[in-house]
């Protein structure tokens, strides 16, 4: 049996290699939760510098959870604050399993990874620093989420 920490290390190395080869990636950061449980009061903050207000972007939320996750979905509050009092707050639903209970996303062993589009083809009104906060919004005080990530990538037009 492979230790859980080894599995996590392999996944992290794979994702780092994958993201380092992506020319469209502007920002990609993960934050660990305490003891693999994401508490309601554990607000994750991501500070993103946007230099191009003409470029369109995709905003993604990345979740790593264990197979001990008790339900089929995860709700999160996402707040954005930017220059010139730009502010927005949304609620996002992330599906963890399909209707038949099969885990969505990918992963090895007990750790699963899901990437969920938060906003597609977004233009920021001003260049500058934008702060995104992410807070879990389920009715449980803690859920088995090991890492919370936020990604900003250049929007790609498909031909």
N, C-alpha and C positions, 0 to 999 in steps of 0.2 A: 504494500500500500504506500502511495506517495504522500508525504506530509503536505498539509494544507498550505503552509508557508511557501513550499517549493512551487506548488501550483500557482499561487498568487504571483510569485516572482517571475515565472515563465510568462504569465499573461501580461504583466507589466512590461517586461522586456519586449514582447511581441508588439504591444500597442505603441511603445516608444519608437521602435523601428518603423512601424507602419506610419506613424504620424510624422516622423522626421523626413519622410520621403514625399510628403504631400505639399506641393507648392501653393495650394489654395488655403492652407491652414493659416489663420491669423493669430488665434489664441486657443490653447488647449491645456486645461489644468484640472487635476484631480485633487480632492481633499479626502483624507481618511476620516472615518467616524471613530468614535471612542469604543474600543472593544468590539468592533464589528456591529454595533447597534446605533442607528440614527435616531436620536431623541428629538422630540418636538422643539426643544429650545436650542438645538444645535444648528444654528443658521450658518450656512456656507456662503462666503463672500468671494467674488471674483472681480478683480479690477482689470479692465480691458481698455487699452488705448486705441482709439479709432483715429486714424490719420486722414482717411479718405471718405468724405461725406457723399461722394458721387457713386462709389463702388457699392453694389448690393451684396448682402451677406446672408448666410444661413446661420441660425443660432440653434445649437443642439444641447440637450441635457443627456448626460451619460450616467448610468446607474450600474453599480456592481452590487449584487445581493447574493445571499446564500439560498440554497434550496429549502431552507427553513422558513422562507417568507410565507406568511400565513394566508394571504389573499391573492386575488388575481390581478389587482391593480394597486397603484400608488399615486396619491395625489400630492402635488407640491405647489407651494406659492413661489412665484418668481417675481422679483421686483427689480426694475431697472431705474437707476438715477444717473442723469448725465448733465452736461453743461447747459446753462441757461434755463435751469429748472425743468429740464426734460425728465418726466417721470411716468412710469407705467407699472401696474401690478396685474398679474394674471394668475389664474389657477390652471395647472396642466395635469392631465391624467396620463399616467404611464401604465400601459398594460404589461403585466409580468407574465401572465399565461394566456393561452388562447381559451376558447370556450370549453374545450375538452380537458383543460388542465395541463397542457403541455407547455413547458417553459419556452418563452420567446427569447430571442437574442442568441448568444453563443457563450461557450465557456467549457471549462474542464471540471469534472468532479462536482463539488458543492458550490462553486463560484460561477455565477452567470453574469453576463454583461449585456445591457440594453442601451441602445442609443435612440433617443426620441427627438424628432424635430420639434423645436419650440416655436421658432418663427422662420419662414422661408422668404427669400428675396426681400430683405429688409434694408432700407437705407437709413443711416443715422442722420439726423438733421444738422448736426454740427460735429466737426472734428473735436477730439478731446478725450478725457477720461470718463468712462462709463463704469458704474458699479452695478453688478448683478448679484442679488442675494437669492438663495434657494433654501426653502424651509419645507420639511415634510409636513403634510397636512392631513394625515389619516387619523383615525380616532384612537389609535394605539399610542401610548407614550413613547414607545421605541419600536423600531422595525429592524429586521436583520439586513441592513444595507451597510456594506463595508466601505464603499467609496462613492463620492458624488463628484461628477465632472461637468465642466461647462466648456463648450467649444464654439468658436466663431470661425467661420470659413467663408471664403469668397464664393458668392453665388456663381454657378456655372450654367450658362445657357446650353440647353441640349439641342442638338440639330437633328 
